[in-house]
Amino acid sequence: MGIGSWAGLWFALGIPVIVILYLFKRKFIDTPVASHLLWRRTLENTEANRPWQKLRSRLLMWLQLLAAALLAFALMRPFVWAEAGSGGYTVVVADVSASMSARFAAGEGGNGGPDDPDAGTRLDEMKRGILADTNSSGGGLTLIRMGGSPQVIESGTSDRGAWEKAVRSLSADYGRTSYREAISLASAVAEGQEDARIVVYTDAQWNERADDLPVNVPIEVRRIGSNEYRNASVEQFGTDASGRFVGVIANTGTVPLELRAEWSGDGRPLGSRELKLEPGKRQTVTFDAAEAADAYRLSLAGAPDDYAADDDAFAFAETGGSVNVLLLSGGNLFLEKALRLSGAEVTRLDLSGRTPPADGEEAAAKSSAADAGEAQSPEQAPPLPQQRPDLVVVEGELPSALQSGEWGKTLSEAALWTIGGPENAKQPGSRRAEVSSHPVTRYLTLSEPYFGPLAAGKPAGLTTIFTIGEQPAAAAGTINGRRTLWFGFDLQKGDLPLNSEFPVLVSNAVSWLSGGRGGGLGRVVSGAAVDMPIAADAEQAVWRPLQGPAFGSGAQTVEAQTDIAPNVPGLYAFEQIGSGSDELPAYLLDVRPDVSESAAPAADVPVFGRTADTGEAGSGPAASGDTRGRLPLTAWLAALIAAIMLTEWGVYRRGRSI
């Protein structure tokens, strides 16, 4: 048996008050007597009114003292331990933090590895425990989901079907968990209920203190899992200034691990490292620069790992980095300036193979070339650019030396924009331009400029985006997996570069040609806010899982209704769809679980602050694994007090009060 509130003991002070009142009560009976009996009767009355004599044969007083004692005892809210769910109002707080997705073995007291056929998750075990413990509950049941924000799933229900459905609907939340907020909400919900209690189901893997959190009702903690924990985590992954890829892997569990770190690019294996890690230790792994890929992945394999959500990390180019443009041109100042205005980093290479010198060095370079009396042959391949180009702009014919070897491989991996063509271009029959709907021609009319002669025909596989005199002037599409844009006119033979629409045209072209990758939005925690680049004419945006736990679990495309990252960790593509914008840029996002969820569970369960009434610590015996619940005795004591008061009234009516 236990006491719910020792504050009720103050009401026991009423017991001595009753005794004192009886001690001060004088006992006299008006009776006519003979005079010779006067002195003897007076002596008897004096003896009877002495204090210790007044407590003899006082049935009414003893009944009152018993009622007062029982009342004080009832106000102390006594209870007896019984099997859980035997009665009262129960508030169940279900921990759905990321660590609850860790594996749990059905065997005695341990977590299960990946090869354990009986291994489920802590979340599955918690659901079974909640349903079993509340199966015989006779009072109302409230379910609070303890995730990113506390949420009341079911309130005060006695419907077993609705309760079971609510419990089974619980799923893991991989972001930050609001532990304190959930307990405060549970305390507020239970405080106004009679004989209420709070039961917290958790793995005790908390990253917030709770001992200063006041709880006004009895609270119990049911622990899921054990202290043995196997987990390795990819804490960091990225590239350094030299182009190498660097990762940091930590053993956050309680047992040594032998594992393998696997490195891949766009799903293609690139390398691996064998590691041995002691508990609490971390190790740095490095990989040399590899072939180009949109996204690189570092994942863990080869060891039993209870918690898989932190086994992957991704690296990719960040949004905000400029598009690297390689301009192959004999010299077009307007085109180069327009490319730079679009935000691109431009490297110009003369079709003759010479890299243009910096300002102030041009005259010296010309003089040096004249003295040398030789120039680089067009058939001689120039050095490769230091940075891999994202976009290649070719003004004129592409030299044959750049169509094979390392140059051919480099150019085949980048988007291509060709301007001009063979020398046999002819004037169109009309100067009237007709623009089709396409991202390159967005916001443009092109009704004023003079384009000059047009090449006959367009490359196969491309779609015409505008015509001049019913003759294709520009076309766009995808050839061999790369975006390609073709202009059938020479910019230097018309006045398009002088037109106000020219910078817009170039910006649209760069945006569309680089739109297949879009860049990256970085790395965020599940459920965190993301600064998403929304296009002005986008009508719908979605998160599409590409790799990692989200893709492996078969998660479907998530509609991006707000600026919140998806819940399930993994690599996502942010895609936008709109009228005339079916090829808007896609952006990559690495969604990671809360890093604190990777830590090993605490040795002890959370201890909550002292209750307002009792001053006792909030956690009850169930914290140590006890599956009993509290059965209050208040109602039984109230019935007994009522029976005593009826007996007291009967005694008083029969005149036996004295």
C-alpha positions in Angstrom: 0.0 0.0 0.0 1.1 3.6 -0.6 0.1 7.2 0.2 -0.8 9.5 -2.6 -0.6 12.8 -0.7 1.0 13.2 2.8 -0.6 16.7 3.0 -3.8 15.0 4.1 -2.1 14.2 7.4 -2.7 17.8 8.5 -6.4 17.0 8.9 -5.5 14.5 11.6 -5.1 17.5 13.9 -8.9 17.5 14.2 -8.7 14.3 16.4 -7.2 15.9 19.5 -9.5 18.8 19.0 -12.5 16.5 19.4 -11.0 15.0 22.6 -10.3 18.5 24.0 -13.9 19.5 23.4 -15.1 16.5 25.3 -12.8 17.2 28.2 -14.2 20.7 28.6 -17.8 19.5 28.5 -19.4 19.6 31.9 -21.8 16.8 32.9 -24.8 17.8 35.0 -28.2 16.2 35.5 -31.1 18.2 36.9 -32.7 15.9 39.6 -34.6 16.7 42.8 -33.0 15.2 45.9 -33.5 15.2 49.7 -31.4 17.7 51.6 -29.6 15.1 53.5 -28.2 13.7 50.3 -27.0 17.1 49.1 -23.4 16.9 50.2 -22.9 13.3 49.0 -24.4 14.2 45.5 -22.2 17.3 45.2 -19.2 15.2 45.9 -20.2 12.7 43.2 -20.7 15.5 40.7 -17.3 16.9 41.4 -15.7 13.5 40.9 -17.6 12.9 37.6 -16.5 16.3 36.1 -12.8 15.5 36.5 -11.2 15.3 32.9 -10.2 11.7 33.0 -13.7 10.6 34.0 -15.3 12.4 31.0 -13.7 9.9 28.6 -15.3 6.9 30.1 -18.3 5.3 28.4 -18.4 7.8 25.5 -19.5 5.7 22.5 -20.4 8.8 20.5 -17.0 10.3 21.1 -15.2 7.2 19.9 -17.3 7.1 16.8 -16.5 10.7 16.1 -12.8 10.1 16.6 -12.9 7.1 14.3 -14.7 9.1 11.6 -12.1 12.0 11.9 -9.2 9.5 11.6 -10.7 7.8 8.6 -11.4 11.2 7.0 -7.8 12.3 7.5 -6.6 9.0 6.1 -8.8 9.4 3.0 -7.5 12.9 2.3 -4.0 11.3 2.2 -5.2 9.4 -1.0 -4.1 5.9 0.0 -3.8 3.2 -2.6 -2.8 -0.4 -3.0 -0.6 -1.8 -5.8 -2.6 -3.9 -8.3 -2.1 -5.2 -11.8 -1.9 -2.3 -14.3 -5.1 -1.1 -15.8 -7.3 -2.1 -12.9 -9.0 1.3 -12.6 -8.7 5.1 -12.6 -8.0 7.6 -15.4 -4.8 6.8 -17.2 -2.7 9.1 -19.4 -0.3 7.2 -21.6 2.7 9.1 -22.9 4.2 7.2 -25.9 7.8 8.0 -26.8 8.1 8.0 -30.7 11.6 9.5 -30.9 14.0 8.3 -33.6 15.7 5.9 -31.1 12.4 4.0 -30.7 13.0 2.7 -34.3 16.0 0.7 -33.0 15.8 -3.0 -33.0 14.4 -5.0 -30.1 14.6 -8.7 -29.6 11.7 -10.6 -28.2 14.0 -12.7 -26.1 14.9 -11.9 -22.5 16.1 -8.3 -22.0 18.0 -7.5 -25.1 18.1 -5.7 -28.4 18.1 -7.8 -31.5 20.6 -7.6 -34.3 19.7 -7.6 -38.0 20.0 -11.4 -38.3 17.6 -12.1 -35.4 14.4 -13.5 -36.8 12.5 -12.3 -33.7 13.8 -8.8 -33.8 11.3 -6.0 -34.1 11.7 -2.4 -33.0 11.3 -0.7 -29.7 8.3 1.0 -31.1 6.6 -2.3 -31.9 7.4 -3.6 -28.4 6.0 -0.4 -26.9 2.7 -0.8 -28.8 2.4 -4.4 -27.5 3.1 -3.2 -23.9 0.6 -0.4 -24.0 -2.2 -2.7 -25.3 -1.4 -5.4 -22.8 -1.2 -3.0 -19.8 -4.5 -1.2 -20.6 -6.4 -4.3 -21.6 -8.4 -4.4 -18.4 -8.6 -0.7 -17.7 -11.8 0.4 -16.1 -11.3 4.2 -16.5 -10.7 6.7 -19.3 -7.6 6.4 -21.5 -5.7 9.3 -23.0 -2.8 8.7 -25.5 -0.2 11.5 -25.9 2.4 11.2 -28.7 5.8 12.4 -27.5 7.5 13.4 -30.8 8.6 16.7 -32.4 5.6 18.4 -30.8 3.3 16.7 -28.2 0.0 15.6 -29.7 -3.1 14.1 -28.0 -4.0 11.2 -30.2 -7.0 9.9 -28.1 -8.6 11.6 -25.2 -10.5 10.0 -22.3 -11.8 7.1 -24.4 -13.3 3.9 -23.2 -13.8 2.5 -26.7 -11.4 -0.4 -27.0 -11.5 -0.4 -30.8 -10.6 3.3 -31.0 -7.9 2.9 -28.4 -6.2 0.0 -30.2 -6.4 1.8 -33.6 -4.8 4.9 -32.0 -2.0 2.9 -30.4 -1.2 1.0 -33.6 -1.1 4.2 -35.6 2.0 5.4 -33.7 5.1 5.9 -35.9 8.6 7.2 -35.3 9.5 10.9 -35.4 13.1 11.4 -36.5 13.4 15.1 -35.6 13.9 16.8 -32.2 11.7 15.3 -29.5 9.8 17.6 -27.1 10.2 15.5 -23.9 9.5 18.3 -21.4 6.5 19.7 -23.3 4.9 16.2 -23.6 5.2 15.5 -19.8 3.8 19.0 -19.0 0.9 18.4 -21.3 0.2 15.0 -19.7 0.3 16.5 -16.2 -2.2 19.2 -17.3 -4.5 16.6 -18.8 -4.4 14.3 -15.8 -4.6 17.0 -13.1 -8.3 17.6 -13.4 -9.2 13.9 -13.4 -10.1 11.7 -10.4 -7.6 9.0 -9.5 -5.5 9.9 -12.5 -2.0 8.6 -13.2 0.6 9.0 -16.0 2.4 6.1 -17.5 5.4 7.0 -19.7 6.6 4.3 -22.2 10.2 5.2 -23.3 13.6 3.7 -24.0 15.1 6.3 -21.5 17.3 7.8 -24.3 16.5 11.4 -23.3 18.6 14.4 -24.0 16.7 16.8 -21.7 16.6 16.9 -17.9 13.2 16.3 -16.2 14.0 16.4 -12.5 13.0 20.0 -12.3 9.7 19.4 -14.0 6.8 19.4 -11.5 4.2 16.7 -12.0 1.0 16.9 -10.0 -0.2 13.3 -10.3 1.4 9.9 -9.8 3.7 9.1 -12.7 5.3 5.8 -13.7 8.0 4.9 -16.3 7.9 1.7 -18.3 11.3 1.2 -20.0 11.5 -0.4 -23.4 14.8 -2.1 -24.3 18.0 -2.7 -22.3 21.3 -1.0 -21.7 23.1 -3.1 -24.3 23.2 -1.1 -27.5 25.0 -1.7 -30.8 25.2 1.3 -33.1 27.7 3.1 -35.4 26.9 6.5 -36.9 28.2 8.5 -39.8 28.6 11.9 -38.0 30.2 13.9 -40.9 30.7 13.5 -44.6 31.9 15.9 -47.3 34.8 17.0 -49.5 37.9 19.0 -48.6 39.8 21.6 -50.6 41.9 19.0 -52.3 38.8 17.2 -53.7 39.1 14.2 -51.3 36.0 12.9 -49.5 36.2 12.8 -45.7 33.9 11.0 -43.3 33.8 10.7 -39.5 32.3 7.4 -38.1 31.6 6.9 -34.4 30.7 4.0 -32.3 27.9 5.4 -30.1 26.9 2.0 -28.6 28.1 0.0 -25.7 29.9 -2.9 -27.5 32.9 -3.0 -29.9 32.0 -3.2 -33.6 33.7 -4.4 -36.8 32.1 -2.7 -39.8 32.7 -1.6 -43.3 32.3 2.0 -44.6 31.1 2.0 -48.2 31.5 5.0 -50.6 29.4 5.4 -53.7 28.4 8.0 -56.3 24.9 8.0 -57.8 24.5 4.4 -56.7 27.8 3.2 -58.2 30.3 1.7 -55.7 33.5 3.7 -55.5 35.4 2.3 -52.5 35.2 0.9 -49.0 37.1 0.8 -45.7 37.2 -1.9 -43.0 37.0 -0.4 -39.4 37.2 -1.6 -35.8 35.7 0.8 -33.3 35.5 0.6 -29.5 32.5 2.1 -27.7 32.7 5.9 -27.6 35.5 6.0 -30.2 35.4 7.7 -33.6 37.5 7.4 -36.7 38.1 9.5 -39.9 38.0 7.8 -43.3 39.2 9.5 -46.5 38.6 8.6 -50.2 40.5 10.1 -53.2 38.6 12.2 -55.8 36.5 10.0 -58.1 34.4 10.3 -61.2 31.8 13.0 -61.3 28.4 12.3 -59.7 25.4 14.4 -58.6 25.4 12.9 -55.1 27.9 10.8 -53.1 26.9 8.5 -50.3 28.8 7.1 -47.3 27.1 4.2 -45.7 27.8 1.5 -43.0 27.5 -2.2 -43.5 28.9 -5.5 -42.2 28.0 -5.2 -38.5 24.8 -5.8 -36.5 23.5 -2.3 -36.0 20.4 -1.7 -33.8 19.7 1.8 -35.1 19.9 2.2 -38.9 18.7 5.8 -39.3 22.2 7.3 -38.8 24.1 4.8 -41.1 24.1 7.1 -44.2 25.3 10.6 -45.1 25.3 12.3 -48.5 27.5 15.0 -50.1 26.7 17.1 -53.1 27.2 20.6 -54.5 25.4 23.3 -52.4 22.8 25.7 -53.9 24.2 29.1 -54.2 27.4 27.9 -55.8 27.8 29.3 -59.3 27.3 27.3 -62.5 30.7 26.7 -64.1 30.5 27.8 -67.7 33.2 27.1 -70.3 32.9 29.5 -73.2 34.5 28.4 -76.4 34.5 31.5 -78.5 36.7 33.7 -80.6 35.6 36.7 -78.4 32.1 37.9 -77.8 32.0 40.5 -75.0 28.2 40.8 -74.9 27.7 37.0 -74.5 30.4 36.8 -71.8 29.0 39.7 -69.8 25.4 38.2 -70.1 26.7 34.9 -68.8 28.3 36.6 -65.8 25.1 38.6 -65.1 23.3 35.2 -64.8 25.5 34.4 -61.9 27.7 31.9 -63.7 31.5 31.5 -63.3 32.8 31.9 -66.9 36.0 30.6 -68.2 36.6 31.6 -71.9 38.8 29.6 -74.1 39.6 30.8 -77.7 38.7 28.3 -80.3 42.3 28.5 -81.3 43.2 27.1 -77.9 44.5 30.2 -76.1 43.2 31.1 -72.7 42.5 34.9 -72.6 45.0 36.8 -70.4 43.9 39.0 -67.5 43.4 42.7 -68.0 46.7 44.6 -68.2 48.5 41.5 -69.5 46.9 41.4 -72.9 49.5 43.7 -74.6 52.4 41.8 -73.1 50.9 38.5 -74.2 50.4 39.7 -77.8 54.0 41.0 -77.9 55.3 37.7 -76.5 53.3 35.7 -79.1 54.6 37.9 -81.9 58.2 37.5 -80.7 57.8 33.8 -80.5 56.4 33.8 -84.1 54.1 30.8 -83.3 50.6 30.2 -82.1 48.8 27.2 -80.9 47.4 25.1 -83.7 43.6 24.7 -83.9 44.3 20.9 -84.1 46.2 20.9 -80.9 44.1 20.3 -77.8 44.5 23.0 -75.1 44.9 22.1 -71.4 41.7 21.0 -69.6 40.1 23.6 -67.3 40.9 23.3 -63.6 37.2 23.0 -62.7 34.8 20.6 -64.3 32.3 22.7 -66.4 28.6 22.3 -65.8 27.8 24.0 -69.1 29.8 24.4 -72.3 28.9 27.2 -74.6 30.3 26.8 -78.2 30.2 29.8 -80.5 30.9 28.5 -84.0 32.3 25.1 -85.0 33.7 22.9 -82.2 37.4 22.0 -83.1 38.0 18.3 -83.8 40.7 18.3 -81.2 38.1 18.9 -78.5 35.8 16.1 -79.7 37.8 13.2 -78.5 40.1 12.1 -75.6 39.9 13.8 -72.2 38.3 16.8 -73.8 35.6 14.7 -75.4 34.8 13.0 -72.0 34.7 16.3 -70.2 32.4 17.9 -72.7 30.1 14.9 -72.8 29.4 15.2 -69.1 28.3 18.9 -69.3 25.3 20.5 -70.8 25.9 21.9 -74.3 24.9 25.2 -75.9 26.0 25.7 -79.5 25.6 29.1 -81.2 26.0 29.6 -85.0 26.8 26.9 -87.4 28.3 26.3 -90.9 29.2 29.1 -93.2 26.4 28.2 -95.6 23.7 30.0 -93.5 21.0 31.8 -95.5 18.7 34.7 -94.7 15.2 33.6 -93.8 12.3 34.6 -96.0 10.8 36.8 -93.2 12.1 38.5 -90.0 8.9 37.5 -88.1 9.8 35.5 -84.9 7.3 33.0 -83.4 8.1 32.0 -79.9 7.0 28.6 -78.4 6.4 28.0 -74.7 9.6 26.8 -73.1 11.7 27.8 -70.0 14.4 29.3 -72.3 11.8 31.6 -74.0 10.0 32.6 -70.8 9.1 36.3 -70.5 10.4 36.9 -74.1 8.8 38.1 -77.4 11.9 38.5 -79.6 9.9 40.6 -82.0 12.4 43.4 -82.4 15.9 42.0 -82.9 17.5 41.1 -86.2 19.0 37.7 -86.1 20.9 37.5 -89.4 21.4 34.4 -91.5 20.1 31.0 -90.3 21.6 27.6 -90.6 19.6 25.1 -92.6 17.9 22.6 -90.4 18.3 21.8 -86.7 20.0 18.9 -85.0 18.0 15.7 -84.7 16.4 15.0 -81.4 15.8 18.6 -80.4 12.5 20.5 -80.3 12.1 23.9 -81.9 11.5 26.7 -79.4 11.3 29.6 -81.7 11.3 30.2 -85.5 12.1 33.1 -87.8 10.2 33.2 -91.1 8.8 29.7 -90.3 12.4 28.4 -90.2 13.8 26.9 -87.0 16.1 29.4 -85.3 16.6 27.7 -81.9 15.9 24.2 -80.5 16.3 22.5 -77.1 16.1 19.0 -75.8 18.1 16.1 -74.3 20.8 14.2 -76.3 22.6 11.3 -74.7 21.3 12.2 -71.3 22.5 15.8 -71.3 20.6 19.0 -72.0 21.3 20.6 -75.2 20.5 24.1 -76.6 21.1 25.1 -80.3 21.0 28.5 -81.8 21.0 28.4 -85.7 22.3 32.0 -86.0 25.5 33.9 -85.3 25.2 36.4 -82.5 27.8 38.6 -84.1 25.9 38.9 -87.4 22.7 40.3 -85.8 21.7 42.9 -83.2 20.2 40.5 -80.6 23.1 41.1 -78.1 22.1 44.8 -78.2 18.5 44.1 -77.4 17.1 44.4 -73.8 15.8 40.9 -74.0 19.2 39.3 -74.5 20.3 39.1 -70.9 17.0 37.5 -70.0 17.4 35.0 -72.8 20.9 34.1 -71.6 19.8 33.8 -68.0 16.9 31.5 -69.0 19.3 29.4 -71.1 21.8 29.0 -68.2 19.0 28.2 -65.7 17.4 25.6 -68.0 20.7 24.0 -69.1 21.8 23.6 -65.4 18.3 22.8 -64.2 18.8 19.0 -64.3 20.9 19.2 -61.2 19.7 22.4 -59.5 22.3 22.1 -56.7 21.7 21.1 -53.1 19.8 22.5 -50.2 22.3 21.1 -47.7 21.8 18.9 -44.7 19.0 19.3 -42.2 17.4 17.5 -39.3 14.1 15.7 -39.9 11.2 18.1 -39.6 13.4 21.2 -39.6 12.7 24.3 -41.6 14.2 24.4 -45.1 14.8 27.5 -47.3 13.2 26.1 -50.5 13.8 27.9 -53.9 10.2 28.2 -55.2 9.8 29.2 -58.8 7.4 32.0 -59.5 5.2 29.9 -61.8 5.5 26.6 -59.9 2.1 25.1 -59.2 3.2 22.0 -57.2 6.3 20.9 -55.3 7.2 17.5 -54.0 9.9 15.7 -52.1 11.0 12.6 -54.0 13.2 10.0 -52.1 16.3 9.0 -54.0 18.5 7.0 -51.6 18.8 6.0 -47.9 16.2 4.8 -45.4 13.4 6.8 -47.1 13.9 5.2 -50.4 14.7 1.7 -48.9 11.4 1.7 -46.9 9.4 2.4 -50.1 8.3 5.9 -49.0 6.2 7.6 -51.6 6.6 11.1 -52.9 5.8 13.7 -50.3 3.9 16.8 -51.2 5.9 19.9 -50.1 3.1 22.0 -48.7 5.3 23.9 -46.2 8.9 24.8 -45.7 9.5 21.7 -43.5 11.9 18.9 -44.4 10.5 15.3 -44.7 10.4 13.2 -41.5 12.1 10.0 -42.7 15.9 10.4 -43.2 17.5 10.0 -46.6 18.4 11.8 -49.8 15.5 13.7 -51.4 15.0 15.7 -54.5 12.9 18.8 -54.3 10.9 18.9 -57.6 8.6 21.6 -58.9 5.9 21.3 -61.5 4.0 24.1 -63.2 2.4 25.4 -66.3 5.2 25.8 -68.8 7.7 24.8 -66.1 7.8 21.1 -66.4 11.6 21.2 -66.4 12.3 23.4 -63.4 15.5 22.7 -61.4 15.6 19.8 -58.9 17.4 20.4 -55.6 19.0 17.7 -53.4 18.5 17.6 -49.6 20.2 15.3 -47.1 17.7 14.7 -44.2 19.3 13.4 -41.0 17.8 12.2 -37.7 18.4 14.1 -34.5 22.1 13.4 -33.6 21.2 13.0 -29.9 19.1 9.9 -30.8 22.3 8.0 -31.7 23.6 8.0 -28.2 23.5 5.0 -26.0 20.5 4.8 -23.5 21.0 6.2 -20.0 21.6 3.7 -17.2 18.6 5.0 -15.3 15.1 6.0 -16.3 14.1 9.7 -16.2 13.3 11.1 -12.8 10.7 13.8 -12.7 10.3 16.8 -10.4 8.5 16.7 -7.0 4.7 16.8 -7.1 3.0 19.9 -5.8 1.0 18.1 -3.2 3.4 15.5 -1.8 6.9 16.7 -2.4 7.9 13.2 -3.5 9.7 12.4 -6.7 7.3 11.8 -9.5 8.5 8.5 -10.8 6.9 5.5 -9.2 8.0 1.9 -8.6 7.1 1.0 -12.1 10.2 2.8 -13.2 12.2 -0.3 -12.3 10.2 -2.5 -14.5 7.2 -3.1 -12.1 4.0 -3.6 -14.2 1.7 -2.9 -11.3 -0.8 0.0 -11.1 -2.3 2.0 -8.2 -5.8 1.1 -7.0 -7.1 4.1 -4.9 -8.9 3.4 -1.6 -10.5 6.8 -1.3 -14.0 5.5 -2.4 -14.0 2.7 0.1 -12.9 5.0 3.0 -15.7 7.4 2.1 -18.3 4.6 2.3 -16.9 3.5 5.7 -17.1 7.1 7.0 -20.7 7.4 5.8 -21.6 4.2 7.7 -19.9 5.5 10.9 -21.8 8.8 10.7 -25.1 6.9 10.3 -24.2 4.8 13.4 -23.3 8.0 15.3 -26.7 9.5 14.4 -28.4 6.4 15.7 -26.5 6.6 19.0 -27.4 10.3 19.4 -31.1 9.7 18.8 -31.2 6.9 21.5 -29.9 9.4 24.1 -26.6 7.6 24.6 -24.5 10.7 23.7 -23.6 11.0 27.4 
